[in-house]
Protein backbone atom coordinates (compact mmCIF):
# COMPACT_ATOMS: atom_id res chain seq x y z
CA UNK A 1 0.00 0.00 0.00
CA UNK A 2 1.11 3.55 -0.67
CA UNK A 3 0.35 6.98 0.70
CA UNK A 4 0.31 9.71 -1.93
CA UNK A 5 0.48 13.25 -0.58
CA UNK A 6 0.04 16.11 -3.00
CA UNK A 7 0.22 19.86 -2.56
CA UNK A 8 -1.57 21.57 -5.44
CA UNK A 9 -2.97 24.95 -6.43
CA UNK A 10 -6.44 25.51 -4.96
CA UNK A 11 -7.65 26.49 -8.43
CA UNK A 12 -6.78 23.00 -9.72
CA UNK A 13 -8.56 21.03 -6.98
CA UNK A 14 -11.78 20.36 -8.94
CA UNK A 15 -9.83 19.07 -11.94
CA UNK A 16 -7.64 16.85 -9.75
CA UNK A 17 -10.66 15.49 -7.86
CA UNK A 18 -12.38 14.63 -11.15
CA UNK A 19 -9.23 12.99 -12.54
CA UNK A 20 -8.83 10.88 -9.38
CA UNK A 21 -12.45 9.70 -9.55
CA UNK A 22 -11.95 8.76 -13.22
CA UNK A 23 -9.06 6.40 -12.30
CA UNK A 24 -10.98 4.83 -9.42
CA UNK A 25 -9.65 6.79 -6.44
CA UNK A 26 -12.87 7.65 -4.64
CA UNK A 27 -11.65 8.32 -1.11
CA UNK A 28 -9.09 10.83 0.08
CA UNK A 29 -8.71 13.61 2.61
CA UNK A 30 -7.75 17.20 1.91
CA UNK A 31 -6.94 20.39 3.77
CA UNK A 32 -6.36 24.02 2.89
CA UNK A 33 -2.76 24.82 3.77
CA UNK A 34 -0.36 27.72 3.62
CA UNK A 35 3.28 27.20 2.75
CA UNK A 36 6.47 28.67 1.44
CA UNK A 37 7.94 27.77 -1.93
CA UNK A 38 9.68 29.04 -5.03
CA UNK A 39 6.61 30.90 -6.25
CA UNK A 40 6.11 34.41 -4.97
CA UNK A 41 2.55 35.62 -5.17
CA UNK A 42 2.07 39.34 -5.44
CA UNK A 43 -0.80 41.64 -4.66
CA UNK A 44 -1.44 44.95 -6.34
CA UNK A 45 -2.81 47.79 -4.26
CA UNK A 46 -3.36 51.14 -5.94
CA UNK A 47 -1.00 50.24 -8.74
CA UNK A 48 1.84 49.12 -6.46
CA UNK A 49 2.80 45.44 -6.40
CA UNK A 50 3.43 43.86 -3.00
CA UNK A 51 5.06 40.46 -2.70
CA UNK A 52 3.91 37.91 -0.12
CA UNK A 53 5.74 34.77 0.91
CA UNK A 54 2.73 32.78 2.17
CA UNK A 55 1.09 30.78 -0.60
CA UNK A 56 -2.38 29.19 -0.34
CA UNK A 57 -2.53 25.56 -1.50
CA UNK A 58 -4.60 22.41 -1.03
CA UNK A 59 -3.04 19.32 0.56
CA UNK A 60 -4.34 15.88 -0.47
CA UNK A 61 -3.68 12.67 1.45
CA UNK A 62 -4.52 9.49 -0.46
CA UNK A 63 -3.92 5.90 0.70
CA UNK A 64 -4.10 3.39 -2.16
CA UNK A 65 -3.26 -0.16 -3.08
CA UNK A 66 0.05 -0.56 -4.93
CA UNK A 67 -1.67 -1.22 -8.27
CA UNK A 68 -3.25 2.28 -8.19
CA UNK A 69 0.04 4.16 -7.67
CA UNK A 70 0.94 4.93 -11.30
CA UNK A 71 -2.62 5.90 -12.29
CA UNK A 72 -3.03 8.11 -9.21
CA UNK A 73 0.22 9.97 -9.82
CA UNK A 74 -0.50 10.42 -13.53
CA UNK A 75 -4.00 11.75 -12.77
CA UNK A 76 -2.61 14.36 -10.37
CA UNK A 77 0.25 15.35 -12.68
CA UNK A 78 -2.03 15.75 -15.69
CA UNK A 79 -4.80 17.62 -13.87
CA UNK A 80 -2.70 19.88 -11.64
CA UNK A 81 -0.02 21.05 -14.06
CA UNK A 82 -0.04 24.58 -15.44
CA UNK A 83 3.61 24.62 -16.46
CA UNK A 84 4.29 27.51 -14.10
CA UNK A 85 6.36 27.69 -10.93
CA UNK A 86 4.16 26.76 -7.96
CA UNK A 87 2.25 23.80 -9.41
CA UNK A 88 3.10 21.78 -6.29
CA UNK A 89 4.66 18.52 -5.21
CA UNK A 90 3.75 14.83 -4.91
CA UNK A 91 5.28 12.62 -2.22
CA UNK A 92 4.84 8.83 -2.18
CA UNK A 93 5.59 6.67 0.85
CA UNK A 94 5.01 3.06 1.88
CA UNK A 95 2.20 2.18 4.29
CA UNK A 96 2.81 -0.77 6.59
CA UNK A 97 -0.81 -1.50 7.49
CA UNK A 98 -4.35 -0.15 7.25
CA UNK A 99 -7.24 -1.02 9.58
CA UNK A 100 -10.97 -0.56 9.12
CA UNK A 101 -12.21 0.76 12.46
CA UNK A 102 -15.79 -0.50 12.10
CA UNK A 103 -14.84 -4.19 11.67
CA UNK A 104 -11.25 -4.41 12.88
CA UNK A 105 -10.34 -5.83 9.47
CA UNK A 106 -6.81 -5.07 8.23
CA UNK A 107 -4.93 -5.12 4.95
CA UNK A 108 -5.36 -3.97 1.38
CA UNK A 109 -9.04 -4.97 1.24
CA UNK A 110 -9.88 -2.20 3.72
CA UNK A 111 -9.22 0.34 0.94
CA UNK A 112 -12.04 -1.00 -1.25
C-alpha positions as CSV (number, residue, x, y, z in Angstrom):
1,X,0.0,0.0,0.0
2,X,1.1,3.6,-0.7
3,X,0.3,7.0,0.7
4,X,0.3,9.7,-1.9
5,X,0.5,13.2,-0.6
6,X,0.0,16.1,-3.0
7,X,0.2,19.9,-2.6
8,X,-1.6,21.6,-5.4
9,X,-3.0,24.9,-6.4
10,X,-6.4,25.5,-5.0
11,X,-7.7,26.5,-8.4
12,X,-6.8,23.0,-9.7
13,X,-8.6,21.0,-7.0
14,X,-11.8,20.4,-8.9
15,X,-9.8,19.1,-11.9
16,X,-7.6,16.8,-9.8
17,X,-10.7,15.5,-7.9
18,X,-12.4,14.6,-11.2
19,X,-9.2,13.0,-12.5
20,X,-8.8,10.9,-9.4
21,X,-12.5,9.7,-9.6
22,X,-11.9,8.8,-13.2
23,X,-9.1,6.4,-12.3
24,X,-11.0,4.8,-9.4
25,X,-9.6,6.8,-6.4
26,X,-12.9,7.7,-4.6
27,X,-11.7,8.3,-1.1
28,X,-9.1,10.8,0.1
29,X,-8.7,13.6,2.6
30,X,-7.7,17.2,1.9
31,X,-6.9,20.4,3.8
32,X,-6.4,24.0,2.9
33,X,-2.8,24.8,3.8
34,X,-0.4,27.7,3.6
35,X,3.3,27.2,2.8
36,X,6.5,28.7,1.4
37,X,7.9,27.8,-1.9
38,X,9.7,29.0,-5.0
39,X,6.6,30.9,-6.3
40,X,6.1,34.4,-5.0
41,X,2.5,35.6,-5.2
42,X,2.1,39.3,-5.4
43,X,-0.8,41.6,-4.7
44,X,-1.4,45.0,-6.3
45,X,-2.8,47.8,-4.3
46,X,-3.4,51.1,-5.9
47,X,-1.0,50.2,-8.7
48,X,1.8,49.1,-6.5
49,X,2.8,45.4,-6.4
50,X,3.4,43.9,-3.0
51,X,5.1,40.5,-2.7
52,X,3.9,37.9,-0.1
53,X,5.7,34.8,0.9
54,X,2.7,32.8,2.2
55,X,1.1,30.8,-0.6
56,X,-2.4,29.2,-0.3
57,X,-2.5,25.6,-1.5
58,X,-4.6,22.4,-1.0
59,X,-3.0,19.3,0.6
60,X,-4.3,15.9,-0.5
61,X,-3.7,12.7,1.4
62,X,-4.5,9.5,-0.5
63,X,-3.9,5.9,0.7
64,X,-4.1,3.4,-2.2
65,X,-3.3,-0.2,-3.1
66,X,0.1,-0.6,-4.9
67,X,-1.7,-1.2,-8.3
68,X,-3.2,2.3,-8.2
69,X,0.0,4.2,-7.7
70,X,0.9,4.9,-11.3
71,X,-2.6,5.9,-12.3
72,X,-3.0,8.1,-9.2
73,X,0.2,10.0,-9.8
74,X,-0.5,10.4,-13.5
75,X,-4.0,11.7,-12.8
76,X,-2.6,14.4,-10.4
77,X,0.3,15.4,-12.7
78,X,-2.0,15.8,-15.7
79,X,-4.8,17.6,-13.9
80,X,-2.7,19.9,-11.6
81,X,0.0,21.0,-14.1
82,X,0.0,24.6,-15.4
83,X,3.6,24.6,-16.5
84,X,4.3,27.5,-14.1
85,X,6.4,27.7,-10.9
86,X,4.2,26.8,-8.0
87,X,2.3,23.8,-9.4
88,X,3.1,21.8,-6.3
89,X,4.7,18.5,-5.2
90,X,3.7,14.8,-4.9
91,X,5.3,12.6,-2.2
92,X,4.8,8.8,-2.2
93,X,5.6,6.7,0.8
94,X,5.0,3.1,1.9
95,X,2.2,2.2,4.3
96,X,2.8,-0.8,6.6
97,X,-0.8,-1.5,7.5
98,X,-4.4,-0.1,7.2
99,X,-7.2,-1.0,9.6
100,X,-11.0,-0.6,9.1
101,X,-12.2,0.8,12.5
102,X,-15.8,-0.5,12.1
103,X,-14.8,-4.2,11.7
104,X,-11.2,-4.4,12.9
105,X,-10.3,-5.8,9.5
106,X,-6.8,-5.1,8.2
107,X,-4.9,-5.1,4.9
108,X,-5.4,-4.0,1.4
109,X,-9.0,-5.0,1.2
110,X,-9.9,-2.2,3.7
111,X,-9.2,0.3,0.9
112,X,-12.0,-1.0,-1.3
